[in-house]
């Protein structure tokens, strides 16, 4: 026996065992393995297709979201503009009402001042008349104490009355 050449019987039995195992695997094992690999490949392909569809749908949703945001921004601008116009109108109306109210109060104050002025003038006239009467009474008493002075005063008054007519 040589060390370099293996035993030919061992090789034969090894080849025969390999052939039998290969045949069994080829008949029963490889179809199952191939079927599993094909199933896995199909599952991966389907998953990739679902992922592509999800990406496409996500892109559509993003575009729709952007469009909605743009529309909302435009609507917000419109609402803000309307609110500003309404605020200006309210301020204008409030100023007009304040001016009207101020004018009414001013007119009422002027009327009140005029009435108080007229009342004060009437009061002053009454007081002047009373003072005049008091002064005249005192002057007449002093002058009318003497009979001669009384007669002169009566004559003067008669002359004044007669000259006026």
C-alpha positions as CSV (number, residue, x, y, z in Angstrom):
1,X,0.0,0.0,0.0
2,X,1.2,3.3,-0.9
3,X,0.7,6.4,1.2
4,X,0.0,8.7,-1.7
5,X,-2.8,6.8,-3.4
6,X,-5.8,6.3,-1.3
7,X,-7.6,3.1,-1.2
8,X,-9.7,2.7,-4.3
9,X,-12.5,1.0,-2.4
10,X,-12.9,4.0,-0.1
11,X,-13.1,6.3,-3.0
12,X,-15.7,4.2,-4.7
13,X,-17.9,4.1,-1.6
14,X,-17.5,7.8,-1.0
15,X,-18.5,8.6,-4.6
16,X,-21.4,6.2,-4.3
17,X,-22.5,7.8,-1.0
18,X,-22.1,11.2,-2.5
19,X,-24.1,10.3,-5.6
20,X,-26.9,8.8,-3.5
21,X,-27.0,11.9,-1.2
22,X,-26.9,14.1,-4.2
23,X,-29.7,12.2,-5.9
24,X,-31.9,12.3,-2.8
25,X,-31.1,16.0,-2.4
26,X,-31.8,16.7,-6.1
27,X,-35.1,14.8,-6.0
28,X,-36.4,16.0,-2.6
29,X,-34.1,18.7,-1.1
30,X,-33.2,21.0,-4.0
31,X,-36.9,21.6,-5.1
32,X,-37.8,22.5,-1.6
33,X,-34.8,24.8,-1.2
34,X,-35.4,26.4,-4.6
35,X,-39.1,26.8,-3.8
36,X,-38.2,28.5,-0.5
37,X,-35.6,30.7,-2.3
38,X,-38.2,31.6,-4.9
39,X,-40.8,32.3,-2.2
40,X,-38.3,34.5,-0.4
41,X,-37.5,36.3,-3.7
42,X,-41.2,36.8,-4.4
43,X,-41.7,38.2,-0.9
44,X,-38.8,40.6,-1.2
45,X,-40.0,41.7,-4.7
46,X,-43.5,42.3,-3.3
47,X,-42.1,44.2,-0.3
48,X,-40.1,46.3,-2.6
49,X,-43.1,47.1,-4.7
50,X,-45.2,47.9,-1.6
51,X,-42.3,50.2,-0.5
52,X,-42.3,51.9,-3.9
53,X,-46.0,52.4,-3.7
54,X,-45.7,53.7,-0.2
55,X,-43.0,56.2,-1.3
56,X,-45.2,57.3,-4.2
57,X,-48.2,57.7,-1.9
58,X,-46.0,59.6,0.7
59,X,-44.8,61.9,-2.1
60,X,-48.5,62.5,-3.1
61,X,-49.4,63.2,0.4
62,X,-46.5,65.6,0.9
63,X,-47.6,67.5,-2.3
64,X,-51.2,67.6,-1.0
65,X,-50.0,68.7,2.4
66,X,-47.9,71.5,0.8
67,X,-50.9,72.5,-1.3
68,X,-53.1,72.6,1.8
69,X,-50.5,74.6,3.7
70,X,-50.2,77.1,0.8
71,X,-54.0,77.4,0.7
72,X,-54.2,77.8,4.4
73,X,-51.5,80.5,4.3
74,X,-53.3,82.3,1.6
75,X,-56.6,82.1,3.6
76,X,-54.8,83.3,6.7
77,X,-53.5,86.3,4.8
78,X,-57.0,87.1,3.5
79,X,-58.5,86.7,7.0
80,X,-55.8,88.9,8.5
81,X,-56.5,91.6,5.8
82,X,-60.2,91.5,6.5
83,X,-59.5,91.7,10.2
84,X,-57.3,94.7,9.7
85,X,-60.0,96.4,7.5
86,X,-62.6,95.6,10.2
87,X,-60.3,97.0,12.9
88,X,-59.8,100.2,10.9
89,X,-63.5,100.6,10.4
90,X,-64.3,100.0,14.1
91,X,-61.6,102.6,15.0
92,X,-63.1,105.1,12.5
93,X,-66.6,104.5,13.7
94,X,-65.5,104.9,17.3
95,X,-63.8,108.2,16.5
96,X,-66.8,109.5,14.8
97,X,-69.1,108.5,17.7
98,X,-66.6,110.1,20.1
99,X,-66.6,113.3,18.0
100,X,-70.4,113.4,18.0
101,X,-70.6,112.8,21.7
102,X,-67.9,115.4,22.4
103,X,-69.8,117.9,20.2
104,X,-73.1,117.2,22.1
105,X,-71.3,117.6,25.4
106,X,-69.7,120.9,24.2
107,X,-73.1,122.2,23.0
108,X,-74.7,121.2,26.2
109,X,-71.9,122.9,28.2
110,X,-72.3,126.1,26.1
111,X,-76.1,126.1,26.6
112,X,-75.6,125.6,30.4
113,X,-73.0,128.4,30.5
114,X,-75.4,130.7,28.5
115,X,-78.3,129.9,30.9
116,X,-76.1,130.5,34.0
117,X,-74.9,133.8,32.4
118,X,-78.4,134.9,31.8
119,X,-79.4,134.0,35.3
120,X,-76.4,135.8,36.7
121,X,-77.3,138.9,34.7
122,X,-80.9,138.8,35.9
123,X,-79.6,138.4,39.5
124,X,-77.2,141.3,39.1
125,X,-80.0,143.5,37.6
126,X,-82.3,142.6,40.6
127,X,-79.5,143.5,43.0
128,X,-78.8,146.7,41.1
129,X,-82.5,147.6,41.2
130,X,-82.8,146.9,44.9
131,X,-79.6,148.9,45.6
132,X,-81.0,151.7,43.4
133,X,-84.3,151.7,45.3
134,X,-82.5,151.7,48.6
135,X,-80.2,154.5,47.6
136,X,-83.1,156.5,46.1
137,X,-85.1,155.9,49.3
138,X,-82.3,157.2,51.4
139,X,-81.7,160.2,49.1
140,X,-85.4,161.0,49.0
141,X,-85.8,160.7,52.8
142,X,-82.9,163.0,53.4
143,X,-84.2,165.5,50.8
144,X,-87.8,165.2,51.8
145,X,-87.3,166.0,55.5
146,X,-87.6,169.7,54.7
147,X,-91.0,170.9,53.4
148,X,-89.4,173.4,51.0
149,X,-87.2,170.6,49.5
150,X,-90.3,168.4,49.1
151,X,-92.1,170.9,47.1
152,X,-89.1,171.6,44.9
153,X,-88.7,167.9,44.2
154,X,-92.3,167.5,43.3
155,X,-92.1,170.5,40.9
156,X,-89.0,169.1,39.3
157,X,-90.7,165.7,38.8
158,X,-93.7,167.3,37.3
159,X,-91.6,169.3,34.9
160,X,-89.7,166.2,33.8
161,X,-93.0,164.3,33.2
162,X,-94.5,167.2,31.3
163,X,-91.5,167.8,29.2
164,X,-91.3,164.1,28.2
165,X,-94.9,164.2,26.8
